[in-house]
Amino acid sequence: MVWKLFNSGHCAECTECDPGHGGNVDPGQGDYVVALAGNPNTGKSTVFNALTGMNQHTGNWPGKTVTRAEGRYTYQDSLYKLIDLPGTYSLLSASTDEEIARDFILFGKPHCTVVVTDATALQRNLNLALQVFEITPRVVVCVNLMDEARRKGLKIDIHRLSEDLGVPVVATAARRKEGLVDLQNAIAEVAQQQRKAKPYTSPAPLAIQKALDELVPMIQSMAPGLPNARWVAYRLLEGDIHVRQAVQSDTLGKQLQYHHVTVNRGGNR
């Protein structure tokens, strides 16, 4: 299926696009939603463009002035909708970009989240990946800019990195179109749950674990269907003021419903 987009950001085959939601369209059943996350300057936008080509459009995140880019591509007869999240160094909600990225991964429940990293700065970039692991196991790590790494004489054991992180890891050089098929294949395996990932997470101290065990059931009763009540409980224990305000104002359930509706307008299933 080929999606033709007008310059206005609306799909040429759809009459129900909502301009307030970035021109989201409903392509029907069989669609998989993929979130694209990463630090700034990792080539994330290049990966997005390489995968989606001209099948993309932009708008703003609802109620924000931050640009929202969406695109689509077909792989093995399945249609994938790619959401390019704002570039961010963490998911701790210290900025609007971080809040948008965090909320979409948590409440939007994408079928797969791809964390794009810079092959020449892995240690710094993997901090974001570890934070994403705390929210969802449905992750692919894309080690991009491999051409730059080769130029600098850096070698990366992708297989060992995948074993250590517990998720699929794919090497790419997006601007050279290298590794894109491998990336699409890894996304498909995770999105369609053909491959079960067990991301690396740091074990919590016993006292923290006991507190989590008490908090999680309370949060689940307040927001049924919340994808990761344990992560919310963890953020409360760490003093995240935004999460605390959401719990105190009883808006967790509303956020879950809001993001679910927003993603459904874009073709989640």
N, C-alpha and C positions, 0 to 999 in steps of 0.2 A: 504494500500500500504506500503510495506517495502522497505526502501532504503538501499542498501548495499554499503558501502564505502571502497575503497582501502586505504591502509595506506598512499598513496600519497596525500590523501585529495580530490580525485575525485570520482564522482559517478560511480559505476560499470555499470550503465545502460545508461550512457550519454557519447557521444563522442564530445560534444561541450563545455566542461568545460574550463574556462579561468583561468589559474594558477595565473595570475596577479591580479585577483579579488577574491582570496581565494577559488578557485574551485567552484564558483557559478554554479548552474545548473537550468534549467527551467523544473519544474515538470508538467507544464501544467496549465490549468484553475482550479479554485476551491481552490487555495492556499491563505493563509492569512499570512502576514508578521507581526511578533511580535518583538518589540525591548525590550531588557532586560537591564534596567538601575539600578544603585544603587551605594552607597558609597562603598569603599573598606571594606572588613571584615564584610559584611552583610550576607554572605553565598550565594551571587548571583551565583557564579559558581556551587555551590551545587544544587541550584534550576535548573540551566541550565542542568546539568548532570542528575538530577532526571527526568526531563521532556523528554529529548531527548534520554537518554540511549546511545547506540552505534551508533545511527543515527546522527553523527556529524562529522565535519571536521574543520580544522583550516588553516589559511593562514595569509596574511598581508592585512591591509587596503591599497587600492591603493595609491601608492606614499608615504607610511608611513612604519615605522619599528614596528608599534604597531600590535600585534596579533589580528586577527579577527576570532572569533569562530562562527560557524553556526551549527544549528541542526534542526531536523524535528521530529514531532510527529503527530499522527492521533488521533482526538477526534471527536466522533459522525460523522464519515464518512467524515470529512473535514481534509485537510492536513495543518498543521501550520509550517511555517518556523520561527525559533527563532534565532535572532541575538543578541549575547552577547556583549553589548557595553562595552568599557573600564570603569573600576570602577572610579568614579569621585565624588567630593564633591559639584560641582556646574556646571553650563553650561555657565559660563561667559567667556570662551575662554582664560583663563590664562595659559593653557597648551595644548599640542597636544591632550591628552586624552579628555579634556573637549570640544575641538573643534570638534573632531570626534563624540562624543556623541551628542552634540548640532546639528551639521549639519545633522546627520542621522535622528534625530527626526523631524527636521524642513523640510529638503529637501527630505528625503527618504520617508516621509509620510507613516509610518507603520500603519497597521490597528489597532494596539493596542500597547501601551507602558506600560510595567510592571515595576514599581519602587519597587525594593526590599529593605526593611528596616530591621533594627535590632530591635527586640522587646525590647531589654534591653537599647536601646539608641534612642528611637523614636524622641525625641525633636530635636536631632542633624540631624537625617536622613531625617526628613520631609522637611528640607530646600530644598533639591534637588527635592522632589515631588512637592513643590509649584512652583519651577522654570519650571518643566515640564508642570504643569497646564497652565502656561502662553503661552506655545507653542501649546498644543493640549488638547482637552477634552477627547480624547480616551485613558484613563488611568485606570489601575488597580494598587492599592497599595497592595503589598505583605508584610505582617508583618511576617518576618521569625524569626527563632531561638526562637520560642515559648517555646521550651523545656528548653532553658536557662532562659527564663523569669520565668517559673514555678519554676525552681530550686532556683531562687533568690527571690521567693515569690511575683513576680510582676503580677498584673492582668490588662488586657487590655480589655476595652469594644469595641469590634470590630464593633458592630452595631452602637454605638454612633460615633465612629471615622469615619465610612462611611458616616453617616449623616452630620457630621461637614465638611468633606472634599468634599462631593458631588460626590464621585466616589466609585466604588466597592472596598471594603477592605477585604482581605482574610488572615486568620492566617495560617501559615505553620511552620512545623519543617522538612525541606527538607531532612535532613540526616536520619530522621526516616520515611520518606515518608508520613508524616502527612499533610493533607490539599491539596494535589496535585490535586485531582479530583475537589475540590471546586475552585482551582485556574484555572484549565483548563476550567471549566464552566464559570467563570467570564470573562476570556479572550475571549471565544467564543461569549458571549453576547455582549461584547464591539466591537470585530472585525466584527461581523455580524450585528452590529447596532440594536440588539434586545433590548438593554438598553441604553438610552440616559443619559449621565452623565453631570452634571453642576458643574465642579470643583470650589472650593473656590478660589477666587482671590481678592486681596486687591483693593478697589476702588481708582481710581486715583484722585488727587486733581483737582479742576475745571480748573486751568491754564494748567495743564498737559493734561487733557482731550481735551481742545481746541487745543493744539499743536498736539495731536495725530490725531484729526479730520482733520487737515490740511495736515499732513504728509502721512497718510494712502493712500489716493487716488493717491498721487504722486508715492509712492512705488508700488502700484498695477499697475499703467500704465508702470512702468519701468520693472516689473517682473510679467507679467500676469500668473496666476496659482499659485502664491506663497501661500502656505498654511496659513500663518499667518503674513500678512503685519503689523498688529498692534504690534506684538511682535518685528518686525524689527524696527518699528518706536520708540518703547519704548527704545530699545537698543541704538538707535541713540541719543535720549534725555539724556540717562545716560552716554553718551560718550564712548561707546564701540568702540575701535579703529578698531577692525577686521571687524565689521559690517559697519563702516563708510568707510573703504577702499573698501569693496565689493560694496558698493553703488557708491562710486566715480569712481571706475574702471568699473562699469556696469557689474559686474560678478554675480549678484544675479540670473539672468535668466539662466546663464550658469551653476551655481551650481545646480539649480533646475533640469535642463535637465540632468546633469551629474549623480546626485544621482538617478533620475528616471530611467535612463538607467541601472545603476549599480544594483538597486533593481530588475528591470525587468529581468535581467540576472539570478537573484536568485529566480524568480517565483512570483513577485508581479503581481497584476492584476488591 
